[in-house]
């Protein structure tokens, strides 16, 4: 989790300011669903995005 929060803060939230808590929640959701899970490569799973890795596991099962 520390790695995730470090990535979230350093890659996405560092220079943003939010007017409301709801706006911050929506921004974090967007980051996770559109970038972190679909595009960002993760070294712990063979430099693949999590969605691709999960699909690979389902095909292998």
C-alpha positions, 0 to 999 in steps of 0.5 A: 500500500505504501508503494501505491500511495507514493505513486498516487501522490507523486504521479498524480496528486502532488500539484493538484488542489481540490475544492471538495472532498468529493472532487478529490475522491473522483480524481483518485478514482479516475487515476486508479481506473484509467491509469494505475490499473490499465496503463502503469507497469508494475515491476512485481507482476512482470512489468505489466499493468494489473488488468493485463496480468489478471486477464493472463491469469484467467486465461491460464486457469 
